[in-house]
Amino acid sequence: MLVAAGLHLAGWAAYGVVYYVTLRPYNPFPDIILKQTLIAAGSGLVLSTLLGLAYRRLRLSTLHPAGEAGAVLLGALLVGWGWYQVKAWGADWVDPFAMPVLAIVSVLPGEGSMLSRMEAFPIVLLIWSGFERGFAHWGERQRQQQRVLQADAEAHRARLKMLRYQLNPHFFFNALNTISALAEENPQRVKEAVHELSGFLRYSLLDGETLDVLLREEVQAARHYLAVEKMRFEDDLKVRIDIDAAARQQTVPAFLVLPLVENAVKHGQYTSPSPLRVALTATVQDGRLIVEVANTGHLRTDDPAPGGTGTGLANVRARLVAQYPDAHAFALAEDDGWVRARLDIETPTLDSSRSHA
């Protein structure tokens, strides 16, 4: 809006300069020429503004191109004729020497120049209307593109939220399985387990609008989860967590790392020699956040672990594709007695997702 107003004023200022210069040879009085110029340019500014408002009120952009062209032509002719009448009245009003000057130059002051002729006024308004309509159509296309982009962004955000909500019941389901098993195997530690589980579930109940969190928050939730599992497995589970300072401050999608930690415990217990070892590490290297969750054992080719829902890894892959389509890598591989799930995400895209969350 401000750009359009600025261009409008600049255009009429340029018109005034040209009007003054072309009228100068026909009138020997600069002050009178200046007044005539101000009347012509000022009335043109006012009338063109009103004409533009009429175009918008009539919603010319919605008409067929032929209908729009006809309306613009009619408007320019009618308003141009009225503009000429205003200019002619003003030229007579500001010039007390009309008759003496007419005797010298044979034309009425305020007439004679190219822009002061009657036919020039509707032509100028027709040209102005062309620019105004062009700018209006450009602005409408920009608004349509903005609406499309906003709709795409909202759809993308809705998909990410759906994927996250899909994980919440998944984790509740598996957490309850863990607490149930602990109640049977070591009931005296259930109270302590519930305390750790409450810390984990508090993270699970993040505000629904929170799609991204600091990695340190995700890791803290993983600590609560692993503490519960440690109570269950005792010495049969060894945990190592190593997150460097730069990685702790990076933002990641909520519930991106937790499914990898859960998978490491859930599947590792069936394939690893005792004790099962789980390692969670994260570093920032060359502008990329690298998170690795590893467990001893090997990749399973049989059915998923009992009690699982099969949601975790598929959800992780879907969220990475949705949020970082060309800026991530995810690999799950077996290496020298360890199963390693590795996330690799460009850190600038992490910052971008945080700013738009």
For each residue, the residues with C-beta under 8 A, 3 or more apart:
1: 4 5
2: 5 6
3: 6 7
4: 1 7 8 135 139
5: 1 2 8 9
6: 2 3 9 10
7: 3 4 10 11 135
8: 4 5 11 12 45 48 49 52
9: 5 6 12 13 45
10: 6 7 13 14
11: 7 8 14 15 128 131
12: 8 9 15 16 41 44 45 48
13: 9 10 16 17 41
14: 10 11 17 18
15: 11 12 18 19 41 44 115 124
16: 12 13 19 20 37 38 40 41
17: 13 14 20 21
18: 14 15 21 22 115
19: 15 16 22 23 37 40 41 113 115 116
20: 16 17 23 24 33 34 37
21: 17 18 24
22: 18 19 25 113 114 115 116
23: 19 20 26 27 33 36 37 110 112 113 115 116
24: 20 21 27 30 33
25: 22 113
26: 23 105 107 109 111 112 113 116
27: 23 24 32 33 36 101 105 109 110
28: 101 104
29: 32 33 95 97 101 109
30: 24 33 34
31: 34 35
32: 27 29 35 36 94 95 97 109
33: 20 23 24 27 29 30 36 37
34: 20 30 31 37 38
35: 31 32 38 39 90 94
36: 23 27 32 33 39 40 87 90 91 94 95 109 110
37: 16 19 20 23 33 34 40 41
38: 16 34 35 41 42
39: 35 36 42 43 86 87 90 91 94
40: 16 19 36 37 43 44 87 90 115 116
41: 12 13 15 16 19 37 38 44 45
42: 38 39 45 46
43: 39 40 46 47 83 86 87 90
44: 12 15 40 41 47 48 83 121 124 125
45: 8 9 12 41 42 48 49
46: 42 43 49 50
47: 43 44 50 51 79 82 83 86 125
48: 8 12 44 45 51 52 79 125 128 132
49: 8 45 46 52 53
50: 46 47 53 54 79
51: 47 48 54 55 75 76 79 125 129 132
52: 8 48 49 55 56 132
53: 49 50 56 57
54: 50 51 57 58 75
55: 51 52 58 60 71 72 75 129 132 133 136
56: 52 53 59 60 136
57: 53 54
58: 54 55 71
59: 56 62 63
60: 55 56 63 68 71 72 133 136
61: 68 133 136 137 140
62: 59
63: 59 60 67 68 71
64: 67 68
65: 68 69
66: 69 70
67: 63 64 70 71
68: 60 61 63 64 65 71 72 133
69: 65 66 72 73
70: 66 67 73 74
71: 55 58 60 63 67 68 74 75
72: 55 60 68 69 75 76 126 129 130 133
73: 69 70 76 77 126
74: 70 71 77 78
75: 51 54 55 71 72 78 79 125 129
76: 51 72 73 79 80 122 123 125 126 128 129
77: 73 74 80 81 122 126
78: 74 75 81 82
79: 47 48 50 51 75 76 82 83 122 125
80: 76 77 83 84 121 122 123 124 125 126
81: 77 78 84 85 118 121 122
82: 47 78 79 85 86
83: 43 44 47 79 80 86 87 121 125
84: 80 81 87 88 118 121 122
85: 81 82 88 89
86: 39 43 47 82 83 89 90
87: 36 39 40 43 83 84 90 91 110 116 121
88: 84 85 91 92 110
89: 85 86 92 93
90: 35 36 39 40 43 86 87 93 94 110
91: 36 39 87 88 94 95 108 109 110 111 116
92: 88 89 95 98 110
93: 89 90
94: 32 35 36 39 90 91
95: 29 32 36 91 92 98 101 109 110
96:
97: 29 32 100 101 109
98: 92 95 101 102 108 109
99: 102 103
100: 97 103 104
101: 27 28 29 95 97 98 104 105 109
102: 98 99 105 106 107 108 109
103: 99 100
104: 28 100 101
105: 26 27 101 102 112
106: 102
107: 26 102 111 112
108: 91 98 102 111 112
109: 26 27 29 32 36 91 95 97 98 101 102
110: 23 27 36 87 88 90 91 92 95 116
111: 26 91 107 108 116 117
112: 23 26 105 107 108 116
113: 19 22 23 25 26 116 117
114: 22 117 120
115: 15 18 19 22 23 40 120 124
116: 19 22 23 26 40 87 91 110 111 112 113 120
117: 111 113 114 120
118: 81 84 121
119: 122 123
120: 114 115 116 117 123 124
121: 44 80 81 83 84 87 118 124 125
122: 76 77 79 80 81 84 119 125 126
123: 76 80 119 120 126 127
124: 15 44 80 115 120 121 127 128
125: 44 47 48 51 75 76 79 80 83 121 122 128 129
126: 72 73 76 77 80 122 123 129 130
127: 123 124 130 131
128: 11 48 76 124 125 131 132
129: 51 55 72 75 76 125 126 132 133
130: 72 126 127 133 134
131: 11 127 128 134 135
132: 48 51 52 55 128 129 135 136
133: 55 60 61 68 72 129 130 136 137
134: 130 131 137 138
135: 4 7 131 132 138 139
136: 55 56 60 61 132 133 139 140
137: 61 133 134 140 141
138: 134 135 141 142
139: 4 135 136 142 143
140: 61 136 137 143 144
141: 137 138 144 145
142: 138 139 145 146
143: 139 140 146 147
144: 140 141 147 148
145: 141 142 148 149
146: 142 143 149 150
147: 143 144 150 151
148: 144 145 151 152
149: 145 146 152 153
150: 146 147 153 154
151: 147 148 154 155
152: 148 149 155 156
153: 149 150 156 157 356
154: 150 151 157 158
155: 151 152 158 159
156: 152 153 159 160 322
157: 153 154 160 161 211
158: 154 155 161 162
159: 155 156 162 163 322
160: 156 157 163 164 211 253 319 322 323
161: 157 158 164 165 208 211
162: 158 159 165 166
163: 159 160 166 167 315 318 319 322
164: 160 161 167 168 211 253 254 255 319
165: 161 162 168 169 208
166: 162 163 169 170 311 315
167: 163 164 170 171 255 258 259 311 312 315
168: 164 165 171 172 204 205 255
169: 165 166 172 173
170: 166 167 173 174 259 309 311 312 315
171: 167 168 174 175 200 204 255 258 262
172: 168 169 175 176 201 204
173: 169 170 176 177 307 309
174: 170 171 177 178 262 266 307 308 309
175: 171 172 178 179 197 200 201 225 228
176: 172 173 179 180
177: 173 174 180 181 307
178: 174 175 181 182 193 228 229 232
179: 175 176 182 183 190 193 194 197 228
180: 176 177 183 184
181: 177 178 184 185 232
182: 178 179 185 186 187 189 190 193 228 231 232
183: 179 180 187 190
184: 180 181 187
185: 181 182 232
186: 182 189 190 231 232 234
187: 182 183 184 190
188:
189: 182 186 192 193 231
190: 179 182 183 186 187 193 194
191: 194 195
192: 189 195 196 231
193: 178 179 182 189 190 196 197 228 231 232
194: 179 190 191 197 198
195: 191 192 198 199
196: 192 193 199 200 224 227 228 231
197: 175 179 193 194 200 201 224 228
198: 194 195 201 202
199: 195 196 202 203 220 221 224
200: 171 175 196 197 203 204 221 224 225 228
201: 172 175 197 198 204 205
202: 198 199 205
203: 199 200 206 217 218 220 221 224
204: 168 171 172 200 201 221
205: 168 201 202
206: 203 210 213 254
207: 210
208: 161 165
209: 357
210: 206 207 213 254 357
211: 157 160 161 164 253 254 353 357
212: 251 252 253 254 350 353 354 357
213: 206 210 217 218 251 252 253 254
214: 217 218 248 249 250 251 252
215: 218 219 243 247 248 249 250 251 252 257 282 289 291
216: 219 220 243 248 249
217: 203 213 214 220 221
218: 203 213 214 215 221 222 252 254 255 256 257 258
219: 215 216 222 223 241 243 248 257 280 282
220: 199 203 216 217 223 224
221: 199 200 203 204 217 218 224 225 258
222: 218 219 225 226 241 257 258 261 280
223: 219 220 226 227 241
224: 196 197 199 200 203 220 221 227 228
225: 175 200 221 222 228 229 258 261 262
226: 222 223 229 230 237 239 241 261 265 278
227: 196 223 224 230 231
228: 175 178 179 182 193 196 197 200 224 225 231 232
229: 178 225 226 232 233 237 265
230: 226 227 233 234 237 239
231: 182 186 189 192 193 196 227 228 234
232: 178 181 182 185 186 193 228 229 237
233: 229 230 236 237 269 275 276
234: 186 230 231 237
235: 275
236: 233 274 275 276
237: 226 229 230 232 233 234 265 275 276 278
238: 275 276 277 278
239: 226 230 277 278 279 280
240: 277 278 279 280
241: 219 222 223 226 279 280 281
242: 279 280 281 282
243: 215 216 219 247 248 280 281 282
244: 247 248 282 283 284
245: 248 249
246: 249 250 283 284
247: 215 243 244 250 282 283 284 289 291
248: 214 215 216 219 243 244 245 282
249: 214 215 216 245 246
250: 214 215 246 247 282 284 289 347 350
251: 212 213 214 215 350 351 353 354
252: 212 213 214 215 218 256 257 289 291 345 350
253: 160 164 211 212 213 256 319 323 353
254: 164 206 210 211 212 213 218
255: 164 167 168 171 218 258 259 315
256: 218 252 253 259 316 319 320 343
257: 215 218 219 222 252 260 261 280 291 293 343
258: 167 171 218 221 222 225 255 261 262
259: 167 170 255 256 262 263 311 312 313 315 316
260: 257 263 264 291 293 312 313 316 341 343
261: 222 225 226 257 258 264 265 278 280 293
262: 171 174 225 258 259 265 266 312
263: 259 260 266 267 293 312 313 341
264: 260 261 267 268 278 293 294 295 339 341
265: 226 229 237 261 262 268 269 276 278 295
266: 174 262 263 269 305 307 308
267: 263 264 270 271 295 297 300 304 305 339
268: 264 265 271 272 276 278 295 296 297 339
269: 233 265 266 272 276 305
270: 267 297 300 305
271: 267 268 297 298 299 300 339
272: 268 269 275 276 277 295 296 297
273: 296 297
274: 236
275: 233 235 236 237 238 272
276: 233 236 237 238 265 268 269 272 295 296 297
277: 238 239 240 272 295 296
278: 226 237 238 239 240 261 264 265 268 293 294 295
279: 239 240 241 242 292 293 294 295
280: 219 222 239 240 241 242 243 257 261 291 292 293
281: 241 242 243 291 292 294
282: 215 219 242 243 244 247 248 250 289 290 291 292
283: 244 246 247 289 290
284: 244 246 247 250 287 288 289 290 347
285: 288 290
286:
287: 284 346 347 348
288: 284 285 344 345 346 347
289: 215 247 250 252 282 283 284 343 344 345 346 347 350
290: 282 283 284 285 342 343 344
291: 215 247 252 257 260 280 281 282 342 343
292: 279 280 281 282 340 341 342 343
293: 257 260 261 263 264 278 279 280 340 341
294: 264 278 279 281 338 339 340 341
295: 264 265 267 268 272 276 277 278 279 338 339
296: 268 272 273 276 277 337 338 339
297: 267 268 270 271 272 273 276 337 338 339
298: 271 334 337 339
299: 271 332 333 334 339
300: 267 270 271 304 305
301:
302:
303:
304: 267 300 308 310
305: 266 267 269 270 300 308
306:
307: 173 174 177 266
308: 174 266 304 305 312
309: 170 173 174 312
310: 304 314
311: 166 167 170 259 314 315
312: 167 170 259 260 262 263 308 309 315 316
313: 259 260 263 316 317 332 341
314: 310 311 317 318
315: 163 166 167 170 255 259 311 312 318 319
316: 256 259 260 312 313 319 320 330
317: 313 314 320 321 330
318: 163 314 315 321 322
319: 160 163 164 253 256 315 316 322 323
320: 256 316 317 323 324 328 330 343 345
321: 317 318 324 325
322: 156 159 160 163 318 319 325
323: 160 253 319 320 349 353
324: 320 321 327 328 345 346 349 353
325: 321 322 328
326:
327: 324 345 346 348 349
328: 320 324 325 343 344 345 346 349
329: 342 343 344
330: 316 317 320 341 342 343 344
331: 340 341 342 344
332: 299 313 339 340 341 342
333: 299 339 340 342
334: 298 299 338 339 340
335: 338 339 340
336:
337: 296 297 298
338: 294 295 296 297 334 335
339: 264 267 268 271 294 295 296 297 298 299 332 333 334 335
340: 292 293 294 331 332 333 334 335
341: 260 263 264 292 293 294 313 330 331 332
342: 290 291 292 329 330 331 332 333
343: 256 257 260 289 290 291 292 320 328 329 330
344: 288 289 290 328 329 330 331
345: 252 288 289 320 324 327 328 349 350
346: 287 288 289 324 327 328 349 350
347: 250 284 287 288 289 350 351
348: 287 327 351 352
349: 323 324 327 328 345 346 352 353
350: 212 250 251 252 289 345 346 347 353 354
351: 251 347 348 354 355
352: 348 349 355 356
353: 211 212 251 253 323 324 349 350 356 357
354: 212 251 350 351 357
355: 351 352
356: 153 352 353
357: 209 210 211 212 353 354
